[in-house]
Amino acid sequence: MAGDSPSALPVQLVEQPRLQKLKEMFISKFGSAPKFYARAPGRVNLIGEHIDYCGYAVLPMAIEQDILIAVEPVQTQVVQLANINSSYLDFSTSVNNIQINKTKPQWHNYFLCGLKGIQEHFGLNNPTGMNCLLDGTIPPSSGLSSSSALVCCAGLVTLRANGKTLSKVELAEICTKSERYIGTEGGGMDQSISFLAEEGTAKLIEFSPLRATDVRLPSGATFVIANSCVEMNKAATSHYNIRVMECRLATKLLSKSKGLEWRKMLRLHDVQTKLGVSLEEMLTIVEEVLHPEPYSAEEICKCLGISLEELHSQILSQNMQDVSTFKLYQRAKHVYSEAARVLEFQKICSEAPANALQLLGELMKQSHISCREMYECSCPELDRLVNICLQFGAIGSRLTGAGWGGCTVSMVPTDKLNTFLKNVKKAYYQTDGQRLAVENNSLFATKPGKGALVFVEA
C-alpha cells in the first residue's frame, strides 16, 4: 500500500551481481563493508508535462534504470560520497554543516538535498555520519529524473542510517521540498513516483493531498524511451524557472480578472478550483482574458494595479529579476489543455475501448505539439526524434521530462517493436558519430517498475 514506509528486503548478494560488485568496490574504497543498500528508480512521464507545479495530476511510471547507494553508517559526523563513475569526483562534508551550492549543480549537491531534508524534518542535532558509494544507471540530464532519484535515494539512506521511519507519501513530500535547495522549483511528480511506484502499473499522481492511483496500461503496446542526446540540466538553466514564473503570473492575471483574491493565488489549478469550472471552461477564460502577445513587466503591473517595485519584491523570484517579457497566454493554454489530456488518458485506460491505442496515441501527439508550440520546451532534435518514431510505427510519441533536450517516449505496437527499434536506431543514432557512441543506453523499451527500496544482506 502507498502509505507504508519503503520496504527493506533481505537479499542474497550472490544472486544480485550489481549489489555484489558495489559491495566489493565499497570495501576496496572504504576498507569495510556496507550495512545496507538503497535504490530509487528514475521515471518516464507518459503524459502531463509541466503541470505538476501548477497543481495538476500527471501520469508517470517508474523505469528499471535507477540510483543505487551502498551505505555504512559511521561514528564520525562526516559524510563521504563516492561514485563508481570516475567522472563524478569524491566529496566529503560534516553532517552538521550542509552547504548546497546552487550556482554549480554538481552530483553531490543533489545527495545533500535529500540528506538535509530528512535532517531538518526530524530536527536531528547529532545526525549519523555515513560512507556512501553510488551507482547510477539513469542517463544524466535526459529527462528521466536522475537528479530527483538521487535526492530520493539520499533521503531514504539518511532516514535508514538515523533509525527513523516515514511513509512513502511523507518521504516524497520531504524530498520534493528539499530539491528546491538547489534552486529547481519542481512540482513533486518525480519524487512521488520514485517512492509510490509499483511494478506493472503506471500511476495517476495527484497533489494536495498527494495520492497515487493505479493506471493499467493497455496490452498490445510497449513504451519506448529514446534519448535525443541533447543534455538539459534544469538547475543550470533558467528556462524551467521562467516557465514556473509565467504560470504564476498567468494565475494572478486570471484571478484578478475574475475578482478573486489574486495575491493569494499561486497555481493555475487554484483558479479553476475557486471558480468551480471545468478545464474546457478555463480554456475559454484564457482566450477571453489573456492575449497571445508577450506581456512586459509594466503591462503586468498595470493589469494587477501594482508598482514595478512590488512586482520585483513580492512576486518575481530572485533569479527572475532581469526577465523583461512573459508569455502568459501560451503557458496557461498549455497547462489547462495538458491537464485535460491526462484525465482523458486515464479514462481511456480504465474504459479500454477497442480503439484505445489510437486514442492514447492521439493524446500523446497533441501533448507534444502543445509542448513545442505553447510551452516552447522542445528543441529541433526532440522534434526530429518524435517525427522519426511516428514515421517508423509509433502510435504516439512526445517529449518527456522538462524538455529542451532529454528523451522522447513513444507507444509502439508490441508486434512491431523489433523493426521499430532497428529503424529508429538507423535513422537517428547511426547518422551521427556522437550519438552512435551512446546508442546502447539511448533507445530501450520499458515497463512499469517498482518504487524505492532498501536491501539488506540476508
LOLO-608797 format. One record per residue (C-alpha): residue in three letters; x negated, y negated, z; residue number from 1. Coordinates in Angstrom, 3 decimals, m for minus. Layout:
residues N
<'ALA',<X,Y,Z>,NUM>
...
This chain:
residues 458
<'MET',<0.000,0.000,0.000>,1>
<'ALA',<m1.187,m3.523,m0.884>,2>
<'GLY',<m1.042,m4.843,2.679>,3>
<'ASP',<m3.571,m2.372,4.093>,4>
<'SER',<m7.238,m3.102,4.530>,5>
<'PRO',<m9.573,m1.787,1.783>,6>
<'SER',<m10.257,1.905,2.353>,7>
<'ALA',<m13.578,3.403,3.462>,8>
<'LEU',<m14.246,6.593,1.500>,9>
<'PRO',<m16.740,9.231,2.639>,10>
<'VAL',<m18.733,10.338,m0.453>,11>
<'GLN',<m21.372,12.927,m1.266>,12>
<'LEU',<m24.142,10.778,m2.760>,13>
<'VAL',<m25.467,13.664,m4.848>,14>
<'GLU',<m22.185,13.604,m6.751>,15>
<'GLN',<m22.485,9.846,m7.307>,16>
<'PRO',<m25.664,9.258,m9.360>,17>
<'ARG',<m25.246,5.475,m9.299>,18>
<'LEU',<m24.957,5.349,m5.491>,19>
<'GLN',<m27.855,7.801,m5.142>,20>
<'LYS',<m30.065,5.626,m7.377>,21>
<'LEU',<m29.048,2.493,m5.462>,22>
<'LYS',<m29.945,4.224,m2.173>,23>
<'GLU',<m33.408,5.218,m3.461>,24>
<'MET',<m34.102,1.696,m4.722>,25>
<'PHE',<m32.863,0.259,m1.410>,26>
<'ILE',<m35.254,2.479,0.575>,27>
<'SER',<m38.209,1.510,m1.593>,28>
<'LYS',<m37.263,m2.181,m1.269>,29>
<'PHE',<m36.407,m2.445,2.445>,30>
<'GLY',<m38.085,0.658,3.931>,31>
<'SER',<m34.856,2.043,5.442>,32>
<'ALA',<m31.563,3.487,4.206>,33>
<'PRO',<m28.301,1.588,3.612>,34>
<'LYS',<m25.483,2.247,6.109>,35>
<'PHE',<m22.632,1.700,3.645>,36>
<'TYR',<m21.796,0.580,0.103>,37>
<'ALA',<m19.093,m1.839,m1.047>,38>
<'ARG',<m17.600,m2.113,m4.512>,39>
<'ALA',<m15.384,m4.784,m6.094>,40>
<'PRO',<m14.164,m4.488,m9.697>,41>
<'GLY',<m14.055,m7.056,m12.468>,42>
<'ARG',<m10.743,m7.657,m14.181>,43>
<'VAL',<m9.182,m8.347,m17.535>,44>
<'ASN',<m6.198,m10.648,m17.676>,45>
<'LEU',<m3.714,m9.228,m20.182>,46>
<'ILE',<m1.633,m12.422,m20.325>,47>
<'GLY',<m1.218,m15.598,m18.264>,48>
<'GLU',<m4.278,m17.796,m18.828>,49>
<'HIS',<m4.976,m20.952,m16.814>,50>
<'ILE',<m1.661,m20.809,m14.961>,51>
<'ASP',<m2.590,m19.251,m11.592>,52>
<'TYR',<m3.896,m22.582,m10.268>,53>
<'CYS',<m0.615,m24.158,m11.418>,54>
<'GLY',<1.267,m21.727,m9.152>,55>
<'TYR',<2.455,m19.247,m11.806>,56>
<'ALA',<2.295,m15.450,m11.913>,57>
<'VAL',<m0.359,m13.700,m14.004>,58>
<'LEU',<m0.751,m10.164,m15.320>,59>
<'PRO',<m4.262,m8.706,m14.911>,60>
<'MET',<m5.680,m5.232,m14.349>,61>
<'ALA',<m8.948,m4.178,m12.719>,62>
<'ILE',<m11.573,m2.621,m15.012>,63>
<'GLU',<m14.179,0.063,m14.362>,64>
<'GLN',<m17.074,m2.435,m14.501>,65>
<'ASP',<m17.884,m3.690,m11.010>,66>
<'ILE',<m20.240,m5.164,m8.430>,67>
<'LEU',<m21.729,m2.563,m6.082>,68>
<'ILE',<m23.729,m3.541,m2.985>,69>
<'ALA',<m25.763,m1.272,m0.686>,70>
<'VAL',<m25.891,m2.709,2.833>,71>
<'GLU',<m27.813,m2.279,6.046>,72>
<'PRO',<m26.747,m4.484,8.986>,73>
<'VAL',<m29.882,m5.676,10.858>,74>
<'GLN',<m30.713,m7.224,14.248>,75>
<'THR',<m32.413,m10.319,12.829>,76>
<'GLN',<m29.987,m13.066,11.850>,77>
<'VAL',<m31.213,m13.098,8.277>,78>
<'VAL',<m29.505,m12.032,5.075>,79>
<'GLN',<m31.888,m10.611,2.483>,80>
<'LEU',<m30.433,m10.269,m1.009>,81>
<'ALA',<m31.983,m8.362,m3.879>,82>
<'ASN',<m30.647,m7.354,m7.293>,83>
<'ILE',<m31.613,m4.285,m9.290>,84>
<'ASN',<m31.683,m6.560,m12.342>,85>
<'SER',<m35.086,m8.220,m12.041>,86>
<'SER',<m33.934,m11.349,m13.871>,87>
<'TYR',<m31.998,m12.238,m10.690>,88>
<'LEU',<m34.506,m13.358,m8.068>,89>
<'ASP',<m34.559,m12.160,m4.436>,90>
<'PHE',<m33.135,m14.560,m1.885>,91>
<'SER',<m33.035,m14.751,1.898>,92>
<'THR',<m31.466,m17.157,4.367>,93>
<'SER',<m30.481,m17.473,8.021>,94>
<'VAL',<m26.868,m16.360,8.574>,95>
<'ASN',<m26.387,m19.354,10.857>,96>
<'ASN',<m27.207,m21.933,8.235>,97>
<'ILE',<m25.464,m21.141,4.954>,98>
<'GLN',<m26.181,m23.794,2.305>,99>
<'ILE',<m24.382,m23.385,m1.035>,100>
<'ASN',<m25.872,m25.348,m3.897>,101>
<'LYS',<m23.097,m26.499,m6.250>,102>
<'THR',<m25.473,m28.002,m8.789>,103>
<'LYS',<m27.106,m24.666,m9.674>,104>
<'PRO',<m24.578,m21.817,m9.615>,105>
<'GLN',<m27.160,m19.044,m9.090>,106>
<'TRP',<m26.079,m15.472,m8.334>,107>
<'HIS',<m26.873,m15.568,m4.610>,108>
<'ASN',<m24.625,m18.613,m4.095>,109>
<'TYR',<m21.572,m16.502,m5.004>,110>
<'PHE',<m22.608,m13.961,m2.360>,111>
<'LEU',<m22.962,m16.803,0.150>,112>
<'CYS',<m19.400,m17.994,m0.666>,113>
<'GLY',<m17.941,m14.644,0.435>,114>
<'LEU',<m20.218,m14.479,3.464>,115>
<'LYS',<m19.340,m17.998,4.606>,116>
<'GLY',<m15.598,m17.462,4.018>,117>
<'ILE',<m15.486,m14.481,6.410>,118>
<'GLN',<m17.743,m16.165,8.972>,119>
<'GLU',<m15.543,m19.262,9.054>,120>
<'HIS',<m12.296,m17.278,9.156>,121>
<'PHE',<m13.372,m15.447,12.312>,122>
<'GLY',<m15.466,m18.315,13.704>,123>
<'LEU',<m18.429,m15.917,14.011>,124>
<'ASN',<m21.049,m17.581,16.199>,125>
<'ASN',<m23.535,m14.743,16.045>,126>
<'PRO',<m22.997,m13.104,12.660>,127>
<'THR',<m24.866,m9.913,11.811>,128>
<'GLY',<m27.895,m10.148,9.542>,129>
<'MET',<m27.999,m7.827,6.523>,130>
<'ASN',<m30.242,m6.321,3.895>,131>
<'CYS',<m28.306,m6.046,0.623>,132>
<'LEU',<m29.168,m4.591,m2.783>,133>
<'LEU',<m26.788,m5.383,m5.595>,134>
<'ASP',<m25.993,m3.599,m8.860>,135>
<'GLY',<m23.536,m5.215,m11.273>,136>
<'THR',<m22.089,m3.732,m14.461>,137>
<'ILE',<m19.761,m6.648,m15.380>,138>
<'PRO',<m21.322,m8.679,m18.226>,139>
<'PRO',<m22.071,m12.135,m16.709>,140>
<'SER',<m20.214,m15.237,m17.967>,141>
<'SER',<m17.944,m13.023,m20.063>,142>
<'GLY',<m14.570,m13.996,m18.579>,143>
<'LEU',<m14.263,m10.621,m16.806>,144>
<'SER',<m14.673,m12.200,m13.408>,145>
<'SER',<m18.198,m11.139,m12.443>,146>
<'SER',<m18.612,m14.133,m10.117>,147>
<'SER',<m15.310,m13.580,m8.274>,148>
<'ALA',<m16.060,m9.843,m7.959>,149>
<'LEU',<m19.366,m10.809,m6.315>,150>
<'VAL',<m17.589,m13.218,m3.915>,151>
<'CYS',<m15.066,m10.462,m3.049>,152>
<'CYS',<m17.732,m7.808,m2.583>,153>
<'ALA',<m19.736,m10.150,m0.329>,154>
<'GLY',<m16.622,m10.886,1.728>,155>
<'LEU',<m15.951,m7.156,2.135>,156>
<'VAL',<m19.597,m6.483,3.060>,157>
<'THR',<m19.597,m9.259,5.697>,158>
<'LEU',<m16.303,m8.034,7.131>,159>
<'ARG',<m17.579,m4.460,7.494>,160>
<'ALA',<m21.035,m5.425,8.815>,161>
<'ASN',<m19.428,m7.532,11.554>,162>
<'GLY',<m16.932,m4.810,12.543>,163>
<'LYS',<m13.844,m6.841,11.579>,164>
<'THR',<m10.711,m5.859,9.631>,165>
<'LEU',<m8.313,m7.764,7.393>,166>
<'SER',<m5.560,m6.758,4.988>,167>
<'LYS',<m6.285,m6.861,1.250>,168>
<'VAL',<m3.978,m9.860,0.888>,169>
<'GLU',<m5.830,m11.792,3.631>,170>
<'LEU',<m9.183,m10.901,2.076>,171>
<'ALA',<m8.004,m12.071,m1.351>,172>
<'GLU',<m6.801,m15.380,0.091>,173>
<'ILE',<m10.042,m15.999,2.024>,174>
<'CYS',<m12.218,m15.147,m0.992>,175>
<'THR',<m10.134,m17.438,m3.234>,176>
<'LYS',<m10.685,m20.363,m0.853>,177>
<'SER',<m14.344,m19.588,m0.298>,178>
<'GLU',<m15.199,m19.503,m4.021>,179>
<'ARG',<m14.357,m23.216,m4.010>,180>
<'TYR',<m17.585,m23.798,m2.030>,181>
<'ILE',<m19.336,m23.510,m5.386>,182>
<'GLY',<m17.063,m26.122,m6.952>,183>
<'THR',<m14.675,m23.951,m9.003>,184>
<'GLU',<m11.026,m24.894,m8.457>,185>
<'GLY',<m9.713,m21.387,m9.217>,186>
<'GLY',<m6.204,m20.155,m8.619>,187>
<'GLY',<m6.616,m16.755,m6.965>,188>
<'MET',<m5.910,m14.245,m9.723>,189>
<'ASP',<m9.426,m12.796,m9.845>,190>
<'GLN',<m9.767,m12.225,m6.115>,191>
<'SER',<m6.221,m10.846,m5.794>,192>
<'ILE',<m6.586,m8.194,m8.479>,193>
<'SER',<m10.060,m7.273,m7.200>,194>
<'PHE',<m8.526,m6.268,m3.847>,195>
<'LEU',<m4.960,m5.274,m4.792>,196>
<'ALA',<m5.609,m3.245,m7.966>,197>
<'GLU',<m4.550,0.391,m8.128>,198>
<'GLU',<m5.572,2.996,m10.645>,199>
<'GLY',<m3.208,3.496,m13.567>,200>
<'THR',<m1.236,0.255,m13.304>,201>
<'ALA',<m1.630,m3.408,m14.193>,202>
<'LYS',<m0.200,m5.900,m11.669>,203>
<'LEU',<2.035,m8.929,m11.815>,204>
<'ILE',<0.341,m11.182,m9.271>,205>
<'GLU',<2.493,m13.941,m7.763>,206>
<'PHE',<1.326,m16.684,m5.426>,207>
<'SER',<2.664,m18.489,m2.324>,208>
<'PRO',<3.146,m15.970,m0.832>,209>
<'LEU',<0.645,m13.681,m2.542>,210>
<'ARG',<2.185,m10.434,m3.763>,211>
<'ALA',<1.459,m7.806,m6.394>,212>
<'THR',<3.992,m5.739,m8.358>,213>
<'ASP',<3.086,m2.694,m10.468>,214>
<'VAL',<3.429,m3.130,m14.224>,215>
<'ARG',<3.373,0.182,m16.093>,216>
<'LEU',<1.779,m0.404,m19.460>,217>
<'PRO',<3.401,1.278,m22.462>,218>
<'SER',<1.992,4.565,m23.704>,219>
<'GLY',<0.643,4.730,m27.228>,220>
<'ALA',<m1.661,1.727,m26.899>,221>
<'THR',<m5.100,1.135,m25.424>,222>
<'PHE',<m6.541,m2.194,m24.298>,223>
<'VAL',<m9.939,m3.023,m25.768>,224>
<'ILE',<m12.303,m5.695,m24.482>,225>
<'ALA',<m14.695,m7.373,m26.923>,226>
<'ASN',<m17.346,m9.850,m25.786>,227>
<'SER',<m17.859,m12.861,m28.074>,228>
<'CYS',<m21.437,m13.040,m26.669>,229>
<'VAL',<m20.931,m16.748,m26.017>,230>
<'GLU',<m21.591,m17.275,m22.310>,231>
<'MET',<m19.431,m19.650,m20.313>,232>
<'ASN',<m20.109,m20.457,m16.684>,233>
<'LYS',<m17.049,m22.044,m15.047>,234>
<'ALA',<m19.054,m23.594,m12.243>,235>
<'ALA',<m21.673,m25.074,m14.569>,236>
<'THR',<m19.312,m26.871,m16.962>,237>
<'SER',<m16.636,m29.467,m16.401>,238>
<'HIS',<m14.092,m28.113,m18.966>,239>
<'TYR',<m12.417,m25.920,m16.385>,240>
<'ASN',<m12.083,m28.510,m13.623>,241>
<'ILE',<m10.884,m31.163,m16.113>,242>
<'ARG',<m8.004,m28.833,m17.094>,243>
<'VAL',<m7.109,m28.340,m13.427>,244>
<'MET',<m7.006,m32.120,m13.016>,245>
<'GLU',<m4.971,m32.681,m16.206>,246>
<'CYS',<m2.358,m30.220,m14.898>,247>
<'ARG',<m2.292,m32.073,m11.588>,248>
<'LEU',<m1.811,m35.431,m13.318>,249>
<'ALA',<0.934,m33.988,m15.542>,250>
<'THR',<2.614,m32.758,m12.325>,251>
<'LYS',<2.519,m36.289,m10.888>,252>
<'LEU',<3.957,m37.941,m14.023>,253>
<'LEU',<6.719,m35.356,m14.476>,254>
<'SER',<7.622,m35.632,m10.776>,255>
<'LYS',<7.716,m39.441,m10.864>,256>
<'SER',<9.950,m39.461,m13.948>,257>
<'LYS',<12.442,m37.199,m12.151>,258>
<'GLY',<12.482,m39.218,m8.928>,259>
<'LEU',<10.611,m36.577,m6.902>,260>
<'GLU',<8.025,m37.361,m4.208>,261>
<'TRP',<5.192,m37.284,m6.710>,262>
<'ARG',<2.414,m37.946,m4.189>,263>
<'LYS',<3.091,m34.594,m2.522>,264>
<'MET',<3.321,m32.612,m5.775>,265>
<'LEU',<0.152,m30.783,m6.819>,266>
<'ARG',<1.155,m27.984,m9.192>,267>
<'LEU',<3.368,m27.734,m12.263>,268>
<'HIS',<5.220,m24.877,m10.565>,269>
<'ASP',<6.254,m27.273,m7.743>,270>
<'VAL',<8.090,m29.495,m10.234>,271>
<'GLN',<10.098,m26.588,m11.607>,272>
<'THR',<10.928,m25.327,m8.099>,273>
<'LYS',<12.017,m28.771,m6.862>,274>
<'LEU',<14.200,m29.380,m9.930>,275>
<'GLY',<15.607,m25.833,m9.805>,276>
<'VAL',<15.482,m25.405,m13.586>,277>
<'SER',<14.224,m22.686,m15.963>,278>
<'LEU',<10.850,m22.671,m17.723>,279>
<'GLU',<12.664,m23.409,m21.013>,280>
<'GLU',<14.239,m26.500,m19.420>,281>
<'MET',<10.805,m27.573,m18.127>,282>
<'LEU',<9.506,m27.437,m21.720>,283>
<'THR',<12.341,m29.756,m22.780>,284>
<'ILE',<11.460,m32.147,m19.928>,285>
<'VAL',<7.792,m32.142,m21.055>,286>
<'GLU',<8.941,m33.175,m24.561>,287>
<'GLU',<11.088,m35.990,m23.109>,288>
<'VAL',<8.627,m37.371,m20.569>,289>
<'LEU',<5.084,m36.897,m21.877>,290>
<'HIS',<3.596,m37.999,m25.207>,291>
<'PRO',<1.119,m35.928,m27.250>,292>
<'GLU',<m1.461,m38.755,m27.457>,293>
<'PRO',<m4.111,m38.630,m24.718>,294>
<'TYR',<m3.462,m40.804,m21.645>,295>
<'SER',<m6.031,m43.312,m20.435>,296>
<'ALA',<m6.651,m43.723,m16.710>,297>
<'GLU',<m4.996,m47.174,m16.978>,298>
<'GLU',<m1.824,m45.744,m18.539>,299>
<'ILE',<m1.602,m43.058,m15.826>,300>
<'CYS',<m1.855,m45.793,m13.175>,301>
<'LYS',<0.872,m47.790,m14.903>,302>
<'CYS',<3.191,m44.738,m15.041>,303>
<'LEU',<2.609,m43.986,m11.362>,304>
<'GLY',<2.581,m47.626,m10.233>,305>
<'ILE',<m0.822,m47.358,m8.545>,306>
<'SER',<m4.192,m49.094,m8.881>,307>
<'LEU',<m7.226,m47.602,m10.622>,308>
<'GLU',<m8.930,m47.608,m7.240>,309>
<'GLU',<m6.156,m45.435,m5.800>,310>
<'LEU',<m6.307,m43.037,m8.766>,311>
<'HIS',<m10.039,m42.570,m8.235>,312>
<'SER',<m9.980,m42.289,m4.457>,313>
<'GLN',<m6.709,m40.385,m3.913>,314>
<'ILE',<m6.157,m38.162,m6.961>,315>
<'LEU',<m9.253,m37.574,m9.082>,316>
<'SER',<m11.835,m35.265,m7.529>,317>
<'GLN',<m15.470,m36.330,m7.127>,318>
<'ASN',<m16.655,m34.723,m10.369>,319>
<'MET',<m13.831,m36.267,m12.449>,320>
<'GLN',<m14.626,m39.927,m11.804>,321>
<'ASP',<m16.034,m40.681,m15.257>,322>
<'VAL',<m13.446,m38.824,m17.363>,323>
<'SER',<m11.612,m41.503,m19.353>,324>
<'THR',<m8.797,m39.686,m21.206>,325>
<'PHE',<m6.423,m36.884,m20.245>,326>
<'LYS',<m4.205,m34.631,m22.397>,327>
<'LEU',<m1.173,m34.129,m20.202>,328>
<'TYR',<1.495,m33.106,m22.741>,329>
<'GLN',<m0.602,m30.296,m24.245>,330>
<'ARG',<m1.676,m28.848,m20.891>,331>
<'ALA',<1.850,m28.856,m19.390>,332>
<'LYS',<3.298,m27.355,m22.565>,333>
<'HIS',<0.766,m24.512,m22.455>,334>
<'VAL',<1.376,m23.779,m18.767>,335>
<'TYR',<5.175,m23.610,m18.941>,336>
<'SER',<5.220,m21.565,m22.167>,337>
<'GLU',<2.491,m19.191,m20.917>,338>
<'ALA',<4.325,m18.693,m17.600>,339>
<'ALA',<7.415,m17.672,m19.604>,340>
<'ARG',<5.329,m15.248,m21.721>,341>
<'VAL',<4.058,m13.491,m18.573>,342>
<'LEU',<7.585,m12.854,m17.309>,343>
<'GLU',<8.672,m11.673,m20.766>,344>
<'PHE',<5.648,m9.307,m20.921>,345>
<'GLN',<6.590,m7.792,m17.552>,346>
<'LYS',<10.251,m7.436,m18.626>,347>
<'ILE',<9.301,m5.609,m21.840>,348>
<'CYS',<7.016,m3.236,m19.904>,349>
<'SER',<9.797,m2.386,m17.435>,350>
<'GLU',<12.579,m2.007,m20.028>,351>
<'ALA',<10.328,m0.198,m22.544>,352>
<'PRO',<12.373,m0.787,m25.739>,353>
<'ALA',<11.426,1.226,m28.873>,354>
<'ASN',<9.530,m1.768,m30.333>,355>
<'ALA',<7.770,m2.652,m27.025>,356>
<'LEU',<4.273,m2.648,m28.540>,357>
<'GLN',<5.246,m5.069,m31.333>,358>
<'LEU',<6.930,m7.412,m28.836>,359>
<'LEU',<3.954,m7.369,m26.444>,360>
<'GLY',<1.549,m7.896,m29.343>,361>
<'GLU',<3.525,m10.948,m30.449>,362>
<'LEU',<3.297,m12.450,m26.939>,363>
<'MET',<m0.474,m11.906,m26.883>,364>
<'LYS',<m0.835,m13.659,m30.258>,365>
<'GLN',<1.305,m16.613,m29.115>,366>
<'SER',<m0.784,m16.828,m25.938>,367>
<'HIS',<m3.994,m17.122,m27.948>,368>
<'ILE',<m2.552,m19.809,m30.230>,369>
<'SER',<m1.454,m21.821,m27.179>,370>
<'CYS',<m4.887,m21.411,m25.527>,371>
<'ARG',<m6.559,m22.547,m28.758>,372>
<'GLU',<m4.278,m25.463,m29.669>,373>
<'MET',<m2.630,m26.700,m26.472>,374>
<'TYR',<m5.187,m25.851,m23.789>,375>
<'GLU',<m8.218,m26.064,m26.090>,376>
<'CYS',<m10.106,m23.375,m24.179>,377>
<'SER',<m11.085,m21.199,m27.131>,378>
<'CYS',<m14.169,m21.530,m29.348>,379>
<'PRO',<m14.933,m20.612,m33.009>,380>
<'GLU',<m16.457,m17.241,m32.048>,381>
<'LEU',<m13.423,m16.230,m29.971>,382>
<'ASP',<m11.049,m17.242,m32.769>,383>
<'ARG',<m13.101,m15.247,m35.250>,384>
<'LEU',<m13.169,m12.206,m32.968>,385>
<'VAL',<m9.386,m12.349,m32.426>,386>
<'ASN',<m8.862,m12.511,m36.207>,387>
<'ILE',<m11.208,m9.560,m36.801>,388>
<'CYS',<m9.391,m7.495,m34.144>,389>
<'LEU',<m5.996,m8.250,m35.698>,390>
<'GLN',<m7.348,m7.532,m39.181>,391>
<'PHE',<m8.548,m4.069,m38.104>,392>
<'GLY',<m5.327,m2.907,m36.497>,393>
<'ALA',<m4.860,m4.592,m33.101>,394>
<'ILE',<m1.152,m5.191,m32.449>,395>
<'GLY',<m2.033,m8.215,m30.310>,396>
<'SER',<m5.286,m9.978,m29.426>,397>
<'ARG',<m6.208,m13.024,m27.354>,398>
<'LEU',<m8.991,m14.637,m25.385>,399>
<'THR',<m9.099,m13.538,m21.750>,400>
<'GLY',<m10.604,m15.308,m18.749>,401>
<'ALA',<m11.313,m19.032,m18.680>,402>
<'GLY',<m12.287,m19.128,m22.363>,403>
<'TRP',<m14.870,m21.348,m24.091>,404>
<'GLY',<m16.713,m18.071,m24.659>,405>
<'GLY',<m16.493,m14.707,m22.944>,406>
<'CYS',<m14.147,m11.943,m24.080>,407>
<'THR',<m11.037,m11.103,m26.028>,408>
<'VAL',<m8.541,m8.405,m25.050>,409>
<'SER',<m6.705,m6.505,m27.779>,410>
<'MET',<m3.898,m3.973,m27.701>,411>
<'VAL',<m4.682,m1.172,m30.146>,412>
<'PRO',<m2.593,1.881,m31.105>,413>
<'THR',<m4.411,4.772,m29.389>,414>
<'ASP',<m4.433,6.889,m32.560>,415>
<'LYS',<m6.321,4.097,m34.389>,416>
<'LEU',<m8.800,3.401,m31.594>,417>
<'ASN',<m11.926,5.013,m33.092>,418>
<'THR',<m11.597,3.355,m36.501>,419>
<'PHE',<m10.806,0.059,m34.797>,420>
<'LEU',<m13.976,0.190,m32.655>,421>
<'LYS',<m16.113,1.142,m35.637>,422>
<'ASN',<m14.748,m1.640,m37.849>,423>
<'VAL',<m14.953,m4.384,m35.222>,424>
<'LYS',<m18.496,m3.341,m34.365>,425>
<'LYS',<m19.463,m3.629,m38.004>,426>
<'ALA',<m17.631,m6.885,m38.697>,427>
<'TYR',<m18.591,m8.845,m35.573>,428>
<'TYR',<m21.667,m7.339,m33.935>,429>
<'GLN',<m23.671,m5.867,m36.781>,430>
<'THR',<m23.631,m9.102,m38.797>,431>
<'ASP',<m25.668,m10.886,m36.118>,432>
<'GLY',<m29.025,m9.798,m34.678>,433>
<'GLN',<m28.436,m11.313,m31.255>,434>
<'ARG',<m25.027,m9.675,m30.862>,435>
<'LEU',<m26.357,m6.360,m32.141>,436>
<'ALA',<m28.772,m6.231,m29.213>,437>
<'VAL',<m25.923,m6.235,m26.687>,438>
<'GLU',<m23.219,m4.433,m28.661>,439>
<'ASN',<m23.206,m1.353,m26.397>,440>
<'ASN',<m21.780,m3.254,m23.447>,441>
<'SER',<m19.765,m5.638,m25.570>,442>
<'LEU',<m16.940,m3.564,m27.006>,443>
<'PHE',<m15.086,m0.984,m24.953>,444>
<'ALA',<m11.660,0.496,m24.308>,445>
<'THR',<m10.474,0.156,m20.732>,446>
<'LYS',<m7.693,1.343,m18.468>,447>
<'PRO',<m6.398,0.011,m15.133>,448>
<'GLY',<m8.975,0.739,m12.412>,449>
<'LYS',<m8.852,0.696,m8.626>,450>
<'GLY',<m9.463,m2.199,m6.242>,451>
<'ALA',<m12.308,m2.958,m3.820>,452>
<'LEU',<m13.561,m0.144,m1.549>,453>
<'VAL',<m16.229,0.757,0.971>,454>
<'PHE',<m18.198,4.009,0.582>,455>
<'VAL',<m19.972,5.750,3.461>,456>
<'GLU',<m22.255,8.718,3.069>,457>
<'ALA',<m20.397,11.884,4.026>,458>
